[in-house]
Amino acid sequence: MRTPVKLGGYALALAAVFTAALGLGHATGSPPAAKPTAADSHNQHSTPTAEGSTTGAASPAGLQITQDGYRLSPITADLTVGDHAQPFQFRLTGPDGAPVTHYTTSHDKDLHLIVVRRDLSGFQHLHPSMAADGTWSVPLAVAAAGQYRVFADFQPAGRDQSLTLGVDMPAPGDYRPVPLPSAARTANVDGYRVGLHGDLLAGGSSQLTLSISKDGTPVTDLQPYLGAYGHLVALRDGDLAYLHVHPDGTPGDGRTRPGPEIVFHADVPTAGSYRLYLDFQHGGRVHTAEFTATAGPAASVPTPPSPTQPSPSPSSGHGEHTHG
């Protein structure tokens, strides 16, 4: 809009700076929150803002030790390396400073604990038990020394959205980091072959289909695990931003089959490499298949054959893992 008043050089400069800043804000600011969908009922992780408040937009979690007055406070000083697990204890305190003792159950548990080394190896998905005073405890040992990230995924009772808080924990010893495995479409774990179909779309929603076979035969009798036929966690390489995605459908809904395919929807905020961890249960045991996937302009890797068409086995895409 033109103004009848001729601005001086100084005022013009100020206006130009303001306009440029406003344009940059529109270019880089977060998009408005989308209206809730059916999938949102499974994935209601809130988003921290610069002021510590939350929005409904899908954005990485787990980068903060505190959010909205809730804090993850480890009691154990470090992690045990080796085969002899020791109790790992922590508390979650609320805005009033008191331990949180009432939770909304999500996927059959009040709290999910994810442990992974900073190089994205040594993934564990555990379920601690809580004492009456709000102290959580779980037997825990890691396979190798290093710096680990511990994520607590939970929803306090009376809160509409769940939270994921994270803290770094040391495991004393000689730390020897391993490189991130290359992106691949298949992973082998415990005699199962898992294929990954679909691509991560940076800045948008991506549909991923995981197909499971054993000895060249599609697995069609997956067992429910945590209220679903599969449980997928995605971590961004570098900062370990936490993306907790869930499958399309639930056991017993009349349309979701127990394999061989599990469909997930993931919101990936940025281009880059991500490590995907798929938990599934079959034969009374939980198995974890791991993939590296790339969001962005990087060339995609070949799509694997269907489970009914075995091909030469690639290098395994999984590492050490434990379930509680």
N, C-alpha and C positions, 0 to 999 in steps of 0.2 A: 504494500500500500504506500502511495506517495504521501509525503507530509508537506504542508505549505510552509513549514518553517525550515529554513536552510540550516542544516547542522554544521557546526564547526568541525574542524579536522579531528579534534580530540573525541567529540561525540560520535563522529562517524567511525572512528577506530574502535570505540567501545561497542558500538552496534555491530560491527563486523565480527568482533571476537565473540559476542553473545550469540550471534546467528550461527557462527561456525560451531560453537560448543553445543548449541541446540541440535544442529544437524547431526553432529557426531553422536549425541545421545540417542537420537532416533535410529542411527545406523547400528549402534552396538548395544543398545539397551535390551532388557529382557522383553519378550513378547508378552502380550496380555494372557492371563490364565485362560485355558480352554475350559469349556463346560465339561463337567464330569461325564464319563462314559462308563459302560459296564466294566471295562477293564480297570478303570480307576478304583473300583471298589476293592481290588486286590492290591493296588499299588498307590498308597496314599502317603508316601514319604514327603515331608515338607521341605521347603527350600529356604536355606538361610540367606538373608540379605545383608547388606553392609551394616545395617543397624541392629542385626541380630533378630529381626522379626522374620516371619515366614510368609510365603505365598504359596499358591497352589500349583505353580508352574513346575514341570518336570525338570529337575536339575540335580547335579551330583550331590550326594550326601556323604557323611563320614569324614569330611575334612576338618571338622571341629570337635573339640573335646567338650564344648558346652554350646547349648542352643536354647533360646527361649527360657532361660533360667534352669534348665536341666543340665546336669554335669555327670560325666563318667569319671569315677575316682577309683583307680586301682589300689588295692591293698597290698597285693603281692609286688615285690620290688623288681623281679626279673623272671624270665621263663626258664624252665628246666630243659636242658638238652640231653637227649638219650632216650632210653626205653622205659625209664621209671618215672611215670607221671606223678606230679605233685599238685596239690590243690592250687588253683589260680583263683584268687578272690578279688571282688570289686564291689562297689556300691554305685547306685544311681540316685542322685539327690535331685529334688525338685526346686521350684522357685522359692519355696519357704526354707530351703536349706536342709530339710529333713529327708531321710531315705525314702524313696518311692517303694511302696509295698503292695500296690494294687495296679494291675495291668489288664489290658484288653487282649484276650488270646488271639493270636494271628498265626494261621497255618499250624494249628494244634499246639502251639507253644506260647508262653508269655514273653519269651526272649530268645533271640537267635544270636549266637556269638560266632563271629567269623574271625579266624586267625590266619594271617598270611605274611610271609617274609616280604621285605621291601622290594625284592627282585621278582615278586609274584610267584615264588615257589612255596612249597610247604603248606598248601591250602588245607584248612580244617574248618568244618562246620559243626559246632557244638551246641549243646543245650544244657546250661547250668541249672542248678537247683537253688532256690532262695530260702534263706532262713527267715525266721519271724522278724528279725531286726532289719531286714532289707539287704543283708549281705548275700551276694551271689557267689557260688563256688562250683568249680568243675575240675576234675583231674585233667592235667594238661602237660604234655611234653612235646618239644619240637625236635625234628630230626637233625638240625644243623644250627650252628651259632649264627648270629646276625641280628639285625634290627627288624622287628616285626610290627605289623599294624594289627590292632585288635579293634574290631567293630562290634558294638552292641546295637542290635536292631530290635526295637520295642515300641509299644504304644501304651503310655500311661492311661489308666482308667479315667474316663471323662474327657479325654482329648480326642478331637476328631481325626487327627493325623498321627501317623507313627513317626518315629525319629530314628536316625542312625548316627551315633556318636562314635568317634574313633580316637585312639591313643596309641602312641608308639611305645613298645616294650622291648628291652634288650634281652637277648639270649647270649650270655657270656661265652667267649671262646674265639677261635680263629675263624673270622668271617671270610668266606670265599663265595662271592656272588656268582650267579650263573646268568648267562645271557637269556633274554626273552626268546622263546622258541619262535620260529618263523610262522607266519600265517598259514593255516592248513584247513582243509575241509573234512578231515577225518581224524579220529582219535581212537586208540585202542586202550581198553582198561579191563582187567580181570577176565579176559577172553571175549569181551564184547567189542563190537565195532560200531562207532557212533559217527554218523555223517551230519555235517552242518550245511544246510541249504538256506540261501538268502544272504543279503549283505547289510552291513550296518550303514545307515544313512546319517551323516553328521548333521545335526540341527533338526532332525525329524524322527518320526516313528519308523521302526524297522520291524519287519516280520521275519523271524528266524524259525526254521523247522529243523528239529533234531530227530534223526531216524536211527533206531537201535536194532542191531542184529547180533546173533550169536551163532558161530559156525556157519555163516552164510545164510541163516534162516532168520527172517524178520521176527522180532519179539512182539507178540500180540497179547501177552498176559502180564504187563507191568502191574506192580502193586502200588497202591496209594502210599505216598510218602509226604508227610506234612500237609495232608489235605489235597494233594495233587499227584499227577503221574510224573511230574518232574519239577525240579527247583533249580532256578538259574540265577547265579550271581555274576555280575560283570564288574571288573575293576579296570580303571584307566591306567595305562602305563605312565609312570612318572610321579604323579601325585596320589595314586590309588583312590581316586574318586570312586564312590560306591554307587553302583546302579543295580537295584534289586528288582528283577523283572519276574513276571509270573506267567503261567501258561494260559492259553485260551481254552477255557472250560475246566470243569471239575469232575472227578469220578462220581458216577451216579446221576449226572444231569440229563441223561437220555440221549446225548449226542457225542460225548467225548469218549473215544475208544482207548483202551489200555495199551496203546502202541500199534504199530512200531514207531509212529510219528508223534512228536510233542511239539505244539506250536506256541511260540512265545512272541510277545511284543515288547520291544525295547526302545527307549528314548535315549539317543546318544547325543550329548550336547556339542561335542567338538570332533574335528578330525583327529586321527591318531590311532594308536594301537591299544587294544583292549584284550584282557584275558578273561575268558568265559569259563565258568565252572558249572557243569551240569550234574546235579544229584538225581539219581533214579534208583528205584528199588525193584529188584527181581530175585526170585529164589530166596526170599527172606533176608536179603542183604542189600545194603545201600552201596552204590558204586558212584564214583565221580570221574567224569570225562572232562578233559581240559582242552581248550582251544585258544589260539591267538587269532584275533580278527582285526581287520583294519577298516576304519571309517574314513572316507575321504577319497582323493583322486588316485590312490595307489592301485596298481593293477590287481585284479582279483585272481584268486587261485582257482584251478579247475574244480568243477563240481564233481563230487564223487559219484560212482555208480550206485544204483539202488541197492538195498540190502540183499535182494535176491540175485544180484550179479556180483559175486565176490571178485576182487582184484587183488594184486599183490599188496601185502600189508606195508603201509608206510611206517615211518618211525613213530613211536608212541607219543601221543599228545597229552600225557598225564604225568603228574608228579606224586609226591607223598601226600596222602590225605587221610583224615580220620573223621569219624562221625560219632556224635554223642547223643 
